[in-house]
Amino acid sequence: MPTIILDRDGVINVDSEDYIKSPDEWRPIDGSLIAIAKLKTAGYQIAVATNQSGLGRGLFSQASLYAIHRKMILESKEMGGEFDMIAFCPHHPDVNCECRKPKTGLLQAINAKLPLNADTDWLVGDTGKDLEAGQRMGIRAALVETGKGKQEITKGIVSRETTPIFRNLAHFTSWLLNI
């Protein structure tokens, strides 16, 4: 089965400069949960690869992160969506770990459970680091303008000439599924 790997903050849910620290702060981006449901219905596996440096910064606990993910899973399920895997990097950026995007540790973990295929699989993110991780793993990568996406384009970090860019996850899904 083909796989879509999604960044979390800025792709599935509204991002915050102050981090998403509790389930109460987690809010889906309009249309994202329906898009996930459409992808599942079309036969895609859905994985999440998310940097969560707020853990390493001491801004929230692992229990809080799991509670946020439970809310995301439940709200997605209510729309008919489902996640096959959620992988997260808990480290502070200064740790220089192998799992923090743009490194490929999270994607390697996903690949171990849901073998990736360069011909069918995509990573959808809102930063150049997301896209770089996908490209390093040999899968296609697309940028959404939600989250940090528009800023990445404005700053010249991501080019419209070389990267598929979509308004949001719902727009990407409509394009991919030709609906």
URURZI-V287652 format. One record per pair of residues at least 6 apart in sequence whose C-alpha atoms are under 8 Angstrom apart, sorted by the first residue. I is the first residue (numbers start at 1). J is the second residue. D is the distance in whole Angstrom. If there is no record, write none. Layout:
# URURZI-V287652
<<I & J & D> <I & J & D>>
This chain:
# URURZI-V287652
<<1 & 43 & 7> <1 & 44 & 6> <1 & 45 & 7> <2 & 43 & 7> <2 & 44 & 5> <2 & 45 & 6> <2 & 116 & 7> <2 & 117 & 7> <2 & 120 & 6> <2 & 121 & 6> <3 & 44 & 5> <3 & 45 & 5> <3 & 46 & 6> <3 & 47 & 7> <3 & 114 & 7> <3 & 116 & 7> <3 & 117 & 8> <3 & 120 & 7> <3 & 121 & 5> <3 & 122 & 7> <4 & 44 & 7> <4 & 45 & 6> <4 & 46 & 5> <4 & 47 & 6> <4 & 121 & 6> <4 & 122 & 5> <4 & 123 & 6> <4 & 124 & 7> <5 & 46 & 6> <5 & 47 & 5> <5 & 48 & 5> <5 & 49 & 7> <5 & 121 & 8> <5 & 122 & 6> <5 & 123 & 5> <5 & 124 & 6> <6 & 12 & 8> <6 & 46 & 7> <6 & 47 & 6> <6 & 48 & 5> <6 & 49 & 6> <6 & 50 & 8> <6 & 123 & 6> <6 & 124 & 5> <6 & 125 & 6> <7 & 48 & 6> <7 & 49 & 5> <7 & 50 & 5> <7 & 123 & 8> <7 & 124 & 6> <7 & 125 & 5> <7 & 126 & 7> <7 & 130 & 7> <8 & 48 & 6> <8 & 49 & 7> <8 & 50 & 6> <9 & 15 & 5> <9 & 16 & 8> <9 & 50 & 8> <9 & 147 & 7> <10 & 29 & 8> <10 & 125 & 8> <10 & 126 & 6> <10 & 146 & 6> <10 & 147 & 4> <10 & 148 & 7> <10 & 149 & 8> <11 & 29 & 7> <11 & 32 & 7> <11 & 124 & 7> <11 & 125 & 6> <11 & 126 & 6> <11 & 144 & 7> <11 & 146 & 6> <11 & 147 & 7> <11 & 168 & 7> <11 & 169 & 6> <12 & 28 & 6> <12 & 29 & 6> <12 & 32 & 5> <12 & 33 & 7> <12 & 169 & 7> <13 & 26 & 7> <13 & 27 & 5> <13 & 28 & 4> <13 & 29 & 5> <13 & 32 & 8> <14 & 26 & 7> <14 & 27 & 6> <14 & 28 & 6> <14 & 29 & 5> <14 & 147 & 7> <15 & 147 & 6> <19 & 54 & 7> <20 & 26 & 6> <21 & 54 & 8> <21 & 59 & 7> <21 & 60 & 6> <21 & 64 & 7> <21 & 65 & 7> <21 & 68 & 8> <22 & 60 & 8> <22 & 64 & 6> <22 & 65 & 7> <22 & 67 & 7> <22 & 68 & 6> <23 & 64 & 7> <23 & 67 & 6> <23 & 68 & 4> <23 & 69 & 8> <23 & 71 & 6> <26 & 68 & 7> <26 & 71 & 8> <26 & 72 & 8> <28 & 72 & 8> <31 & 169 & 7> <31 & 170 & 6> <32 & 168 & 8> <32 & 169 & 6> <32 & 170 & 6> <33 & 75 & 8> <33 & 76 & 5> <33 & 79 & 6> <33 & 81 & 7> <34 & 76 & 8> <34 & 79 & 6> <34 & 80 & 7> <34 & 81 & 7> <34 & 170 & 8> <35 & 169 & 7> <35 & 170 & 5> <35 & 173 & 6> <36 & 46 & 8> <36 & 76 & 7> <36 & 81 & 5> <36 & 82 & 7> <37 & 76 & 7> <37 & 79 & 6> <37 & 80 & 5> <37 & 81 & 4> <37 & 82 & 7> <38 & 81 & 7> <38 & 173 & 8> <39 & 45 & 8> <39 & 46 & 8> <39 & 173 & 7> <39 & 177 & 8> <40 & 46 & 7> <40 & 81 & 6> <40 & 82 & 7> <42 & 177 & 8> <45 & 83 & 7> <45 & 84 & 6> <45 & 114 & 8> <46 & 82 & 7> <46 & 83 & 5> <46 & 84 & 5> <46 & 85 & 7> <47 & 83 & 6> <47 & 84 & 6> <47 & 85 & 5> <47 & 86 & 6> <47 & 87 & 8> <47 & 110 & 7> <48 & 83 & 8> <48 & 85 & 6> <48 & 86 & 5> <48 & 87 & 6> <48 & 88 & 8> <49 & 86 & 6> <49 & 87 & 5> <49 & 88 & 6> <49 & 106 & 6> <49 & 107 & 7> <50 & 86 & 8> <50 & 87 & 6> <50 & 88 & 5> <50 & 89 & 6> <50 & 101 & 8> <50 & 106 & 8> <51 & 88 & 6> <51 & 89 & 5> <51 & 90 & 7> <51 & 91 & 8> <51 & 100 & 6> <51 & 101 & 7> <52 & 88 & 6> <52 & 89 & 6> <52 & 90 & 5> <52 & 91 & 7> <53 & 89 & 7> <53 & 90 & 5> <53 & 91 & 5> <53 & 92 & 5> <53 & 93 & 7> <54 & 60 & 6> <54 & 90 & 7> <54 & 92 & 7> <55 & 61 & 6> <55 & 62 & 7> <55 & 90 & 5> <55 & 91 & 7> <55 & 92 & 7> <56 & 90 & 6> <56 & 91 & 5> <56 & 92 & 4> <57 & 91 & 8> <57 & 92 & 6> <73 & 82 & 7> <73 & 83 & 7> <76 & 82 & 6> <85 & 110 & 7> <87 & 106 & 6> <87 & 109 & 7> <87 & 110 & 7> <88 & 99 & 8> <88 & 106 & 7> <89 & 99 & 6> <89 & 100 & 6> <89 & 106 & 7> <91 & 97 & 7> <91 & 100 & 7> <93 & 100 & 7> <98 & 104 & 7> <98 & 105 & 5> <99 & 105 & 4> <99 & 106 & 5> <100 & 106 & 7> <101 & 129 & 6> <101 & 130 & 6> <101 & 132 & 8> <101 & 133 & 6> <102 & 129 & 5> <102 & 130 & 6> <102 & 131 & 8> <102 & 132 & 6> <102 & 133 & 4> <103 & 133 & 6> <103 & 136 & 8> <104 & 133 & 6> <104 & 134 & 8> <104 & 136 & 7> <104 & 137 & 7> <107 & 133 & 8> <107 & 134 & 8> <107 & 137 & 7> <108 & 137 & 8> <116 & 139 & 8> <117 & 139 & 7> <118 & 138 & 6> <118 & 139 & 5> <118 & 140 & 7> <119 & 139 & 7> <121 & 139 & 6> <121 & 140 & 7> <122 & 134 & 8> <122 & 139 & 6> <122 & 140 & 5> <122 & 141 & 5> <122 & 142 & 7> <123 & 130 & 8> <123 & 131 & 7> <123 & 134 & 6> <123 & 139 & 7> <123 & 140 & 6> <123 & 141 & 5> <123 & 142 & 6> <124 & 130 & 8> <124 & 131 & 7> <124 & 141 & 6> <124 & 142 & 5> <124 & 143 & 6> <124 & 144 & 7> <124 & 169 & 8> <125 & 131 & 6> <125 & 141 & 8> <125 & 142 & 6> <125 & 143 & 5> <125 & 144 & 6> <125 & 149 & 8> <126 & 143 & 5> <126 & 144 & 5> <126 & 145 & 6> <126 & 146 & 7> <126 & 147 & 6> <126 & 148 & 5> <126 & 149 & 4> <126 & 152 & 8> <127 & 143 & 7> <127 & 148 & 6> <127 & 149 & 6> <127 & 152 & 6> <127 & 158 & 8> <128 & 152 & 7> <128 & 157 & 6> <128 & 158 & 6> <131 & 141 & 5> <131 & 142 & 7> <131 & 143 & 7> <134 & 140 & 6> <134 & 141 & 6> <135 & 141 & 7> <141 & 163 & 8> <141 & 164 & 7> <142 & 163 & 6> <142 & 164 & 5> <142 & 165 & 6> <142 & 166 & 7> <143 & 149 & 6> <143 & 163 & 7> <143 & 164 & 6> <143 & 165 & 5> <143 & 166 & 6> <144 & 150 & 8> <144 & 165 & 6> <144 & 166 & 5> <144 & 167 & 5> <144 & 168 & 5> <144 & 169 & 7> <144 & 172 & 8> <145 & 165 & 7> <145 & 166 & 6> <145 & 167 & 5> <145 & 168 & 6> <146 & 167 & 7> <146 & 168 & 6> <152 & 158 & 6> <153 & 159 & 6> <153 & 160 & 7> <166 & 172 & 6>>
